[in-house]
Amino acid sequence: MFGQVKRLAKFLSGPDTRFIIPVYQRNYDWKLDNCKQLFDDLVKLSGSGRETHFLGSIVEAGNCHGQELIIIDGQQRITTITLLLLAIMNLLNEGKVTSGFRRLSDKIKNSI
């Protein structure tokens, strides 16, 4: 088995990457408490001044066809983070939140 560290943004690799969840994996079933803990960790990280944080392992079976990745473990986190990014993008586009980063909404759209 081979492991390597990747930044989440790099792992998501843009809109052309398709994540395949095998049928033997459980359905998405994170509850509010799971999502809140991940969100709270991300909020703490944003105020810590650190550039990286271990969010847990994501195991993939490799690139099966071009831009397709078979996810063996970590699909709950990937799904939740993707949903969070989409929510942030929508809130930015609706003007309900603002960001100090230029064109953050476009960056999110082009990365997931």
Secondary structure, DSSP 8 states (H G I E B T S, - for coil): -------HHHHH--TT-EEE--TTS------HHHHHHHHHHHHHHHTT--S-------EEEEEEETTEEEEEE-HHHHHHHHHHHHHHHHHHHTTSS--SSTTHHHHHHHH-
